[in-house]
Amino acid sequence: MAGLGSLVRIKPQPGAQLPLRSGAELISTAQAMSLPADAYGNDPNLEMMWAMKAYQHAEIYFNLICSVDPRFLKLTKEDDQIYQEFRKQFRDMKVDVLDQEELKSEAAKLRWRPFCLQFQALVEDFNYGTLLRLDCSKDYVEENTIFATRIQFFAVEIARNREGHNTPLYERSTRVKTASTNHEEARGENAAHT
């Protein structure tokens, strides 16, 4: 699989759009992404499609928590159960700034496996790979991003949202948007008076 550095380099520039695909290409991609990983070996095209899909998911989520107060977001129909089980099994885990060892070490994997498997029938694609920020106060950049399963992403991000850790991103984004709007309005008024 491509390293995280290559994932970050595929990030489109602000305002840039990913290339449009035909309906047939999208269906083909969706079908390919739904097959088990061992059906492919190390196909670089599939790895790039997965990387783009993972990055798009991360970008959409980050834009969402910057636009809507995260304390009120509902990420799945099972948010309450995911959060309760997560805090029951990982009571002392810090979620604002993650320690990779709590997700990736062999001991951590043994703890996470039963947690993840209990959501197999409840959360669609519970074990898909996704990107997770280590420090929730920062964006998805190479040094702040790790691979995790989708259910780990949901568990950590639901906890971050409910415990208020993602709120500063939303508040900062709101202040920037308000300042920008006020600046634009002032420029418009000044132009009208000249």
N, CA, C and O of each residue as an XYZ file, in Angstrom:
776
protein
N       0.846     -1.184      0.000
C       0.000      0.000      0.000
C       0.880      1.232      0.000
O       1.949      1.234      0.610
N       0.449      2.255     -0.664
C       1.204      3.503     -0.720
C       1.330      4.085      0.673
O       0.427      3.945      1.498
N       2.450      4.736      0.932
C       2.656      5.366      2.233
C       1.780      6.590      2.384
O       1.226      7.098      1.409
N       1.661      7.060      3.612
C       0.821      8.210      3.890
C       1.320      9.444      3.161
O       0.522     10.298      2.774
N       2.625      9.552      2.967
C       3.164     10.694      2.242
C       2.561     10.814      0.854
O       2.266     11.919      0.400
N       2.376      9.690      0.178
C       1.781      9.756     -1.155
C       0.302     10.092     -1.080
O      -0.246     10.644     -2.034
N      -0.358      9.777      0.024
C      -1.757     10.163      0.186
C      -1.877     11.666      0.302
O      -2.741     12.279     -0.325
N      -1.025     12.250      1.091
C      -1.096     13.680      1.309
C      -0.810     14.426      0.014
O      -1.411     15.471     -0.237
N       0.087     13.918     -0.806
C       0.411     14.585     -2.060
C      -0.741     14.555     -3.051
O      -0.746     15.349     -3.991
N      -1.719     13.670     -2.878
C      -2.847     13.663     -3.811
C      -3.894     14.683     -3.428
O      -4.897     14.831     -4.126
N      -3.678     15.397     -2.321
C      -4.642     16.403     -1.877
C      -4.792     17.476     -2.947
O      -3.807     18.088     -3.358
N      -6.040     17.710     -3.405
C      -6.229     18.739     -4.408
C      -5.981     20.123     -3.816
O      -6.164     20.335     -2.617
N      -5.576     21.035     -4.638
C      -5.393     22.412     -4.205
C      -6.753     23.011     -3.897
O      -7.757     22.553     -4.442
N      -6.817     24.043     -3.021
C      -8.106     24.678     -2.717
C      -8.808     25.086     -4.001
O      -8.212     25.710     -4.879
N     -10.068     24.730     -4.098
C     -10.874     25.061     -5.263
C     -10.748     24.067     -6.399
O     -11.554     24.095     -7.330
N      -9.753     23.185     -6.347
C      -9.566     22.195     -7.411
C     -10.581     21.080     -7.236
O     -11.001     20.779     -6.119
N     -10.962     20.483     -8.321
C     -11.912     19.384     -8.292
C     -11.208     18.102     -8.706
O     -10.312     18.123     -9.550
N     -11.611     16.998     -8.117
C     -11.094     15.714     -8.575
C     -11.665     15.454     -9.962
O     -12.749     15.944    -10.277
N     -10.966     14.699    -10.793
C     -11.462     14.474    -12.146
C     -12.823     13.798    -12.121
O     -13.060     12.880    -11.336
N     -13.712     14.262    -12.987
C     -15.043     13.666    -13.074
C     -14.927     12.296    -13.727
O     -14.129     12.095    -14.642
N     -15.717     11.378    -13.254
C     -15.712     10.025    -13.791
C     -17.087      9.736    -14.361
O     -18.086     10.281    -13.891
N     -17.144      8.880    -15.373
C     -18.422      8.487    -15.941
C     -19.141      7.568    -14.959
O     -18.533      7.036    -14.030
N     -20.416      7.394    -15.172
C     -21.197      6.497    -14.325
C     -20.635      5.089    -14.323
O     -20.570      4.441    -13.279
N     -20.227      4.611    -15.500
C     -19.667      3.261    -15.596
C     -18.377      3.155    -14.799
O     -18.146      2.147    -14.131
N     -17.519      4.196    -14.861
C     -16.266      4.177    -14.103
C     -16.547      4.177    -12.601
O     -15.879      3.473    -11.843
N     -17.530      4.963    -12.171
C     -17.867      5.011    -10.743
C     -18.397      3.670    -10.251
O     -18.035      3.214     -9.167
N     -19.250      3.044    -11.045
C     -19.791      1.734    -10.659
C     -18.667      0.712    -10.604
O     -18.587     -0.080     -9.665
N     -17.791      0.729    -11.619
C     -16.663     -0.192    -11.640
C     -15.770      0.008    -10.421
O     -15.328     -0.960     -9.804
N     -15.507      1.267    -10.077
C     -14.680      1.570     -8.910
C     -15.358      1.076     -7.641
O     -14.710      0.460     -6.795
N     -16.649      1.339     -7.497
C     -17.385      0.897     -6.308
C     -17.348     -0.622     -6.190
O     -17.154     -1.154     -5.097
N     -17.532     -1.320     -7.298
C     -17.491     -2.778     -7.265
C     -16.096     -3.272     -6.883
O     -15.954     -4.196     -6.083
N     -15.077     -2.651     -7.458
C     -13.704     -3.054     -7.146
C     -13.392     -2.820     -5.686
O     -12.720     -3.640     -5.061
N     -13.864     -1.715     -5.126
C     -13.570     -1.377     -3.734
C     -14.302     -2.297     -2.761
O     -13.926     -2.380     -1.592
N     -15.339     -2.985     -3.224
C     -16.105     -3.836     -2.312
C     -15.574     -5.274     -2.243
O     -16.016     -6.050     -1.396
N     -14.644     -5.633     -3.113
C     -14.078     -6.979     -3.083
C     -13.057     -7.095     -1.957
O     -12.465     -6.092     -1.557
N     -12.839     -8.313     -1.436
C     -11.841     -8.487     -0.384
C     -10.440     -8.123     -0.874
O     -10.114     -8.308     -2.047
N      -9.630     -7.611      0.028
C      -8.295     -7.128     -0.318
C      -7.422     -8.219     -0.928
O      -6.630     -7.939     -1.828
N      -7.552     -9.463     -0.453
C      -6.693    -10.524     -0.960
C      -6.995    -10.880     -2.412
O      -6.253    -11.655     -3.016
N      -8.060    -10.337     -2.982
C      -8.378    -10.587     -4.383
C      -7.489     -9.773     -5.315
O      -7.485    -10.012     -6.523
N      -6.744     -8.830     -4.784
C      -5.982     -7.911     -5.624
C      -4.479     -7.996     -5.519
O      -3.788     -7.633     -6.472
N      -3.945     -8.452     -4.422
C      -2.496     -8.369     -4.256
C      -2.117     -6.915     -4.051
O      -2.740     -6.224     -3.245
N      -1.108     -6.438     -4.765
C      -0.651     -5.050     -4.624
C      -0.917     -4.261     -5.901
O       0.023     -3.765     -6.523
N      -2.153     -4.138     -6.295
C      -2.528     -3.395     -7.495
C      -2.426     -1.900     -7.211
O      -3.213     -1.377     -6.423
N      -1.468     -1.192     -7.838
C      -1.286      0.242     -7.561
C      -2.505      1.086     -7.920
O      -2.765      2.097     -7.267
N      -3.261      0.687     -8.951
C      -4.454      1.451     -9.306
C      -5.502      1.376     -8.207
O      -6.137      2.375     -7.870
N      -5.674      0.189     -7.656
C      -6.636      0.032     -6.575
C      -6.172      0.789     -5.337
O      -6.979      1.402     -4.639
N      -4.879      0.746     -5.070
C      -4.355      1.478     -3.918
C      -4.616      2.972     -4.066
O      -4.974      3.638     -3.094
N      -4.441      3.500     -5.270
C      -4.686      4.917     -5.503
C      -6.175      5.242     -5.357
O      -6.526      6.280     -4.795
N      -7.052      4.366     -5.857
C      -8.494      4.592     -5.690
C      -8.859      4.589     -4.211
O      -9.622      5.439     -3.752
N      -8.306      3.625     -3.463
C      -8.582      3.568     -2.028
C      -8.068      4.833     -1.353
O      -8.763      5.423     -0.526
N      -6.872      5.245     -1.696
C      -6.281      6.438     -1.087
C      -7.133      7.667     -1.376
O      -7.355      8.487     -0.485
N      -7.606      7.804     -2.594
C      -8.451      8.951     -2.948
C      -9.763      8.908     -2.186
O     -10.243      9.932     -1.698
N     -10.341      7.719     -2.087
C     -11.603      7.588     -1.360
C     -11.398      7.916      0.127
O     -12.221      8.606      0.728
N     -10.314      7.427      0.713
C     -10.028      7.709      2.119
C      -9.790      9.196      2.325
O     -10.267      9.767      3.306
N      -9.063      9.827      1.420
C      -8.812     11.254      1.555
C     -10.104     12.057      1.384
O     -10.344     13.004      2.132
N     -10.930     11.690      0.414
C     -12.195     12.398      0.210
C     -13.062     12.310      1.464
O     -13.675     13.299      1.867
N     -13.114     11.137      2.077
C     -13.876     10.963      3.311
C     -13.337     11.894      4.400
O     -14.104     12.560      5.095
N     -12.011     11.930      4.536
C     -11.384     12.779      5.551
C     -11.683     14.249      5.287
O     -12.003     14.995      6.212
N     -11.580     14.664      4.034
C     -11.822     16.063      3.683
C     -13.277     16.455      3.949
O     -13.544     17.536      4.473
N     -14.200     15.595      3.594
C     -15.617     15.866      3.837
C     -15.877     15.980      5.332
O     -16.565     16.898      5.779
N     -15.329     15.049      6.104
C     -15.545     15.088      7.554
C     -14.957     16.352      8.162
O     -15.603     16.998      8.987
N     -13.740     16.715      7.766
C     -13.105     17.905      8.321
C     -13.919     19.150      7.981
O     -14.120     20.008      8.840
N     -14.389     19.257      6.739
C     -15.233     20.394      6.356
C     -16.525     20.414      7.160
O     -17.022     21.483      7.515
N     -17.066     19.249      7.446
C     -18.293     19.152      8.226
C     -18.097     19.667      9.652
O     -18.904     20.460     10.138
N     -17.038     19.226     10.324
C     -16.843     19.667     11.708
C     -16.414     21.127     11.791
O     -16.479     21.729     12.863
N     -15.979     21.703     10.675
C     -15.665     23.131     10.650
C     -16.903     23.966     10.313
O     -16.890     25.183     10.499
N     -17.966     23.335      9.823
C     -19.165     24.051      9.390
C     -20.359     23.889     10.320
O     -21.244     24.744     10.353
N     -20.387     22.797     11.073
C     -21.509     22.476     11.953
C     -20.948     22.208     13.345
O     -19.913     21.557     13.482
N     -21.615     22.698     14.362
C     -21.143     22.452     15.725
C     -21.051     20.939     15.945
O     -22.076     20.257     15.949
N     -19.842     20.407     16.128
C     -19.653     18.957     16.216
C     -20.381     18.301     17.384
O     -20.648     17.100     17.350
N     -20.704     19.073     18.411
C     -21.412     18.479     19.553
C     -22.784     17.953     19.156
O     -23.362     17.122     19.857
N     -23.308     18.436     18.029
C     -24.639     18.031     17.591
C     -24.628     17.113     16.375
O     -25.684     16.773     15.842
N     -23.442     16.714     15.937
C     -23.340     15.824     14.775
C     -23.695     14.391     15.147
O     -23.382     13.920     16.241
N     -24.340     13.721     14.235
C     -24.613     12.300     14.376
C     -23.951     11.625     13.176
O     -24.361     11.834     12.035
N     -22.928     10.817     13.439
C     -22.156     10.206     12.359
C     -22.753      8.896     11.858
O     -22.600      8.550     10.687
N     -23.434      8.167     12.743
C     -24.080      6.900     12.369
C     -25.391      6.784     13.138
O     -25.664      7.574     14.043
N     -26.193      5.800     12.771
C     -27.417      5.517     13.545
C     -27.058      4.921     14.900
O     -27.878      4.912     15.818
N     -25.832      4.426     15.022
C     -25.394      3.727     16.236
C     -24.475      4.568     17.115
O     -23.748      4.011     17.938
N     -24.485      5.884     16.968
C     -23.567      6.746     17.721
C     -23.610      6.489     19.227
O     -22.565      6.367     19.867
N     -24.809      6.407     19.790
C     -24.920      6.218     21.245
C     -24.254      4.917     21.682
O     -23.500      4.896     22.654
N     -24.532      3.844     20.968
C     -23.962      2.545     21.322
C     -22.447      2.537     21.122
O     -21.710      2.007     21.954
N     -21.987      3.122     20.024
C     -20.541      3.174     19.768
C     -19.851      3.941     20.889
O     -18.836      3.491     21.420
N     -20.396      5.086     21.245
C     -19.774      5.912     22.280
C     -19.776      5.199     23.634
O     -18.763      5.186     24.333
N     -20.921      4.605     24.003
C     -21.005      3.914     25.297
C     -20.010      2.753     25.372
O     -19.310      2.595     26.372
N     -19.952      1.951     24.323
C     -19.023      0.807     24.317
C     -17.574      1.271     24.290
O     -16.718      0.690     24.955
N     -17.302      2.321     23.518
C     -15.943      2.851     23.447
C     -15.486      3.314     24.826
O     -14.396      2.954     25.271
N     -16.305      4.103     25.500
C     -15.897      4.618     26.805
C     -15.917      3.530     27.883
O     -15.221      3.646     28.892
N     -16.702      2.488     27.678
C     -16.693      1.360     28.606
C     -15.379      0.573     28.461
O     -14.778      0.177     29.460
N     -14.947      0.352     27.235
C     -13.759     -0.463     26.987
C     -12.457      0.342     26.955
O     -11.381     -0.208     27.187
N     -12.556      1.637     26.669
C     -11.374      2.501     26.581
C     -11.601      3.747     27.443
O     -11.459      4.880     26.984
N     -11.949      3.505     28.672
C     -12.353      4.545     29.622
C     -11.348      5.690     29.729
O     -11.739      6.857     29.748
N     -10.070      5.370     29.797
C      -9.047      6.382     30.048
C      -8.321      6.856     28.791
O      -7.351      7.608     28.886
N      -8.773      6.432     27.635
C      -8.072      6.810     26.410
C      -8.284      8.293     26.116
O      -9.417      8.767     26.036
N      -7.172      9.019     25.956
C      -7.231     10.421     25.550
C      -7.579     10.468     24.072
O      -6.933      9.797     23.267
N      -8.584     11.247     23.701
C      -8.962     11.329     22.295
C      -8.586     12.654     21.654
O      -8.593     12.767     20.428
N      -8.257     13.659     22.457
C      -7.888     14.940     21.850
C      -6.572     14.818     21.091
O      -6.465     15.282     19.956
N      -5.580     14.201     21.704
C      -4.300     13.913     21.045
C      -4.041     12.422     21.245
O      -3.752     11.972     22.355
N      -4.147     11.672     20.166
C      -4.024     10.214     20.245
C      -2.577      9.767     20.346
O      -1.672     10.372     19.773
N      -2.392      8.696     21.087
C      -1.106      8.000     21.141
C      -1.238      6.826     20.168
O      -2.078      5.948     20.364
N      -0.414      6.810     19.129
C      -0.498      5.756     18.119
C      -0.425      4.362     18.716
O      -1.034      3.426     18.197
N       0.317      4.223     19.802
C       0.458      2.916     20.445
C      -0.890      2.386     20.938
O      -1.092      1.173     20.995
N      -1.803      3.276     21.290
C      -3.118      2.847     21.769
C      -4.015      2.352     20.640
O      -5.098      1.823     20.887
N      -3.563      2.523     19.405
C      -4.308      2.044     18.250
C      -3.565      0.943     17.500
O      -4.192      0.036     16.953
N      -2.245      1.013     17.468
C      -1.478      0.177     16.555
C      -0.602     -0.903     17.190
O      -0.203     -1.841     16.500
N      -0.293     -0.801     18.473
C       0.570     -1.814     19.084
C      -0.146     -3.167     19.102
O      -1.367     -3.230     18.957
N       0.602     -4.222     19.276
C      -0.011     -5.558     19.325
C      -1.009     -5.661     20.479
O      -2.084     -6.240     20.322
N      -0.657     -5.105     21.630
C      -1.584     -5.119     22.785
C      -2.853     -4.344     22.459
O      -3.953     -4.771     22.809
N      -2.701     -3.201     21.789
C      -3.868     -2.388     21.425
C      -4.759     -3.136     20.439
O      -5.984     -3.108     20.555
N      -4.144     -3.799     19.477
C      -4.928     -4.551     18.491
C      -5.762     -5.634     19.171
O      -6.896     -5.890     18.766
N      -5.211     -6.264     20.192
C      -5.967     -7.280     20.931
C      -7.163     -6.668     21.658
O      -8.208     -7.308     21.780
N      -7.017     -5.452     22.134
C      -8.132     -4.758     22.804
C      -9.163     -4.255     21.793
O     -10.366     -4.322     22.045
N      -8.692     -3.754     20.655
C      -9.593     -3.169     19.660
C     -10.397     -4.223     18.903
O     -11.541     -3.971     18.523
N      -9.811     -5.402     18.679
C     -10.487     -6.409     17.857
C     -11.905     -6.727     18.351
O     -12.837     -6.649     17.551
N     -12.117     -7.084     19.637
C     -13.486     -7.379     20.063
C     -14.410     -6.161     19.977
O     -15.595     -6.291     19.671
N     -13.855     -4.982     20.249
C     -14.662     -3.769     20.129
C     -15.157     -3.612     18.694
O     -16.345     -3.386     18.461
N     -14.241     -3.733     17.738
C     -14.593     -3.552     16.327
C     -15.586     -4.605     15.850
O     -16.561     -4.283     15.171
N     -15.338     -5.850     16.204
C     -16.178     -6.946     15.706
C     -17.619     -6.865     16.191
O     -18.523     -7.361     15.519
N     -17.847     -6.250     17.344
C     -19.230     -6.165     17.825
C     -20.086     -5.251     16.946
O     -21.313     -5.271     17.046
N     -19.452     -4.453     16.088
C     -20.191     -3.542     15.210
C     -20.233     -4.030     13.766
O     -20.684     -3.311     12.874
N     -19.767     -5.242     13.542
C     -19.699     -5.798     12.192
C     -21.051     -5.769     11.490
O     -21.125     -5.397     10.318
N     -22.109     -6.149     12.172
C     -23.433     -6.194     11.557
C     -24.189     -4.867     11.688
O     -25.235     -4.691     11.063
N     -23.672     -3.938     12.491
C     -24.385     -2.682     12.746
C     -23.882     -1.501     11.929
O     -24.660     -0.619     11.566
N     -22.591     -1.480     11.639
C     -21.991     -0.339     10.952
C     -21.455     -0.813      9.609
O     -20.567     -1.663      9.542
N     -22.010     -0.249      8.542
C     -21.594     -0.624      7.197
C     -20.100     -0.346      7.017
O     -19.594      0.699      7.426
N     -19.419     -1.288      6.409
C     -17.985     -1.148      6.121
C     -17.185     -0.821      7.381
O     -16.263     -0.007      7.333
N     -17.529     -1.446      8.500
C     -16.921     -1.155      9.795
C     -15.402     -1.298      9.794
O     -14.717     -0.645     10.580
N     -14.874     -2.149      8.915
C     -13.434     -2.399      8.926
C     -12.692     -1.785      7.736
O     -11.519     -2.090      7.520
N     -13.358     -0.927      6.965
C     -12.670     -0.227      5.877
C     -11.584      0.654      6.451
O     -11.728      1.192      7.549
N     -10.513      0.801      5.724
C      -9.454      1.703      6.146
C      -9.862      3.150      5.942
O     -10.490      3.494      4.941
N      -9.507      3.976      6.879
C      -9.790      5.402      6.777
C      -8.648      6.174      7.426
O      -7.740      5.580      8.008
N      -8.696      7.467      7.325
C      -7.661      8.322      7.901
C      -8.195      8.949      9.190
O      -9.358      9.345      9.275
N      -7.323      9.026     10.178
C      -7.695      9.561     11.487
C      -6.629     10.563     11.912
O      -5.433     10.288     11.819
N      -7.073     11.723     12.378
C      -6.127     12.743     12.858
C      -5.620     12.351     14.246
O      -6.397     11.905     15.091
N      -4.335     12.515     14.475
C      -3.769     12.242     15.800
C      -4.135     13.360     16.770
O      -4.573     13.091     17.889
N      -3.962     14.593     16.356
C      -4.272     15.767     17.180
C      -5.519     16.407     16.589
O      -5.489     16.898     15.460
N      -6.605     16.408     17.335
C      -7.876     16.883     16.778
C      -7.916     18.389     16.565
O      -8.863     18.896     15.964
N      -6.915     19.114     17.042
C      -6.905     20.562     16.825
C      -6.298     20.917     15.474
O      -6.271     22.087     15.091
N      -5.807     19.905     14.747
C      -5.128     20.142     13.475
C      -5.830     19.432     12.330
O      -6.647     18.535     12.537
N      -5.491     19.856     11.109
C      -6.053     19.314      9.878
C      -5.404     17.966      9.543
O      -4.518     17.488     10.253
N      -5.865     17.378      8.456
C      -5.278     16.148      7.931
C      -4.016     16.501      7.153
O      -4.087     16.869      5.981
N      -2.885     16.390      7.792
C      -1.582     16.538      7.148
C      -0.780     15.291      7.502
O      -1.109     14.584      8.454
N       0.260     15.028      6.743
C       0.994     13.765      6.873
C       1.394     13.448      8.312
O       1.149     12.339      8.787
N       2.003     14.399      9.007
C       2.500     14.119     10.356
C       1.380     14.030     11.396
O       1.642     13.683     12.547
N       0.154     14.334     11.015
C      -0.963     14.293     11.960
C      -2.001     13.238     11.582
O      -3.114     13.260     12.109
N      -1.665     12.329     10.691
C      -2.657     11.390     10.167
C      -2.144      9.955     10.238
O      -0.986      9.677      9.927
N      -3.026      9.054     10.652
C      -2.709      7.623     10.653
C      -3.862      6.863     10.001
O      -4.959      7.395      9.833
N      -3.596      5.622      9.641
C      -4.630      4.738      9.126
C      -5.352      4.090     10.310
O      -4.726      3.724     11.305
N      -6.659      3.955     10.190
C      -7.461      3.284     11.206
C      -8.643      2.619     10.506
O      -8.921      2.895      9.339
N      -9.320      1.756     11.217
C     -10.540      1.179     10.653
C     -11.664      2.196     10.810
O     -11.584      3.116     11.623
N     -12.685      2.013     10.033
C     -13.814      2.950     10.067
C     -14.460      2.996     11.451
O     -14.835      4.073     11.915
N     -14.597      1.860     12.109
C     -15.221      1.856     13.428
C     -14.319      2.539     14.463
O     -14.826      3.166     15.392
N     -13.007      2.431     14.322
C     -12.110      3.174     15.210
C     -12.282      4.677     14.969
O     -12.347      5.462     15.915
N     -12.352      5.064     13.701
C     -12.588      6.461     13.351
C     -13.868      6.950     14.011
O     -13.877      7.996     14.661
N     -14.965      6.182     13.844
C     -16.235      6.599     14.441
C     -16.125      6.699     15.956
O     -16.586      7.679     16.542
N     -15.528      5.713     16.594
C     -15.417      5.723     18.061
C     -14.671      6.958     18.542
O     -15.130      7.650     19.450
N     -13.528      7.233     17.939
C     -12.707      8.370     18.373
C     -13.396      9.690     18.042
O     -13.448     10.583     18.887
N     -13.928      9.829     16.823
C     -14.528     11.104     16.434
C     -15.849     11.369     17.147
O     -16.158     12.522     17.449
N     -16.628     10.339     17.420
C     -17.858     10.543     18.212
C     -17.473     11.029     19.605
O     -18.099     11.942     20.144
N     -16.442     10.417     20.187
C     -15.982     10.855     21.512
C     -15.471     12.292     21.452
O     -15.795     13.100     22.322
N     -14.680     12.616     20.440
C     -14.179     13.985     20.294
C     -15.330     14.987     20.171
O     -15.297     16.060     20.772
N     -16.331     14.628     19.396
C     -17.471     15.525     19.211
C     -18.264     15.700     20.502
O     -18.563     16.825     20.902
N     -18.597     14.610     21.141
C     -19.414     14.678     22.359
C     -18.685     15.296     23.540
O     -19.302     15.924     24.401
N     -17.380     15.118     23.577
C     -16.595     15.639     24.697
C     -16.053     17.045     24.415
O     -15.307     17.602     25.221
N     -16.433     17.615     23.263
C     -16.091     18.998     22.951
C     -14.707     19.232     22.387
O     -14.302     20.386     22.248
N     -13.970     18.198     22.058
C     -12.609     18.368     21.555
C     -12.558     18.940     20.137
O     -11.586     19.607     19.783
N     -13.585     18.693     19.319
C     -13.604     19.232     17.959
C     -14.253     20.621     17.895
O     -14.186     21.283     16.860
N     -14.868     21.058     18.967
C     -15.562     22.343     18.987
C     -14.644     23.520     18.665
O     -15.065     24.410     17.926
N     -13.401     23.577     19.183
C     -12.536     24.716     18.834
C     -12.313     24.876     17.322
O     -12.196     26.006     16.847
N     -12.252     23.784     16.560
C     -12.124     23.888     15.103
C     -13.330     24.605     14.517
O     -13.188     25.492     13.675
N     -14.502     24.221     14.961
C     -15.737     24.842     14.492
C     -15.760     26.321     14.863
O     -16.076     27.166     14.025
N     -15.429     26.635     16.107
C     -15.446     28.024     16.562
C     -14.430     28.871     15.807
O     -14.732     30.002     15.426
N     -13.238     28.346     15.587
C     -12.206     29.066     14.841
C     -12.671     29.299     13.407
O     -12.495     30.392     12.868
N     -13.262     28.284     12.789
C     -13.756     28.404     11.423
C     -14.874     29.440     11.346
O     -14.932     30.220     10.395
N     -15.752     29.454     12.330
C     -16.854     30.412     12.369
C     -16.316     31.833     12.495
O     -16.812     32.746     11.836
N     -15.295     32.025     13.344
C     -14.691     33.360     13.501
C     -14.057     33.819     12.193
O     -14.198     34.980     11.809
N     -13.365     32.921     11.511
C     -12.722     33.273     10.245
C     -13.780     33.648      9.210
O     -13.626     34.641      8.499
N     -14.856     32.857      9.119
C     -15.921     33.149      8.153
C     -16.585     34.481      8.471
O     -16.871     35.259      7.560
N     -16.836     34.756      9.748
C     -17.461     36.014     10.156
C     -16.547     37.185      9.829
O     -17.007     38.200      9.305
N     -15.262     37.059     10.132
C     -14.305     38.126      9.833
C     -14.225     38.367      8.327
O     -14.167     39.515      7.886
N     -14.221     37.308      7.547
C     -14.162     37.431      6.097
C     -15.416     38.113      5.557
O     -15.329     38.980      4.688
N     -16.574     37.723      6.066
C     -17.837     38.320      5.645
C     -17.862     39.802      6.005
O     -18.261     40.634      5.189
N     -17.436     40.137      7.226
C     -17.410     41.533      7.658
C     -16.462     42.349      6.784
O     -16.764     43.489      6.431
N     -15.319     41.767      6.437
C     -14.345     42.450      5.587
C     -14.939     42.705      4.203
O     -14.807     43.801      3.657
N     -15.595     41.687      3.636
C     -16.216     41.827      2.318
C     -17.315     42.880      2.342
O     -17.434     43.673      1.408
N     -18.118     42.895      3.403
C     -19.188     43.881      3.514
C     -18.607     45.289      3.621
O     -19.127     46.220      3.007
N     -17.539     45.451      4.391
C     -16.901     46.765      4.539
C     -16.330     47.230      3.200
O     -16.448     48.405      2.853
N     -15.713     46.320      2.449
C     -15.180     46.687      1.140
C     -16.298     47.110      0.195
O     -16.150     48.052     -0.583
N     -17.420     46.395      0.275
C     -18.567     46.727     -0.567
C     -19.137     48.101     -0.225
O     -19.493     48.866     -1.122
N     -19.225     48.418      1.073
C     -19.730     49.713      1.503
C     -18.782     50.825      1.073
O     -19.226     51.874      0.606
N     -17.471     50.601      1.228
C     -16.486     51.604      0.824
C     -16.551     51.851     -0.678
O     -16.448     52.994     -1.123
N     -16.723     50.788     -1.463
C     -16.821     50.931     -2.915
C     -18.079     51.699     -3.290
O     -18.064     52.465     -4.253
N     -19.165     51.512     -2.554
C     -20.426     52.182     -2.855
C     -20.343     53.678     -2.555
O     -21.014     54.481     -3.203
N     -19.524     54.051     -1.577
C     -19.414     55.470     -1.186
C     -18.414     56.236     -2.045
O     -18.342     57.462     -1.956
N     -17.653     55.548     -2.860
C     -16.660     56.278     -3.666
C     -17.165     56.573     -5.049
O     -16.453     57.179     -5.850
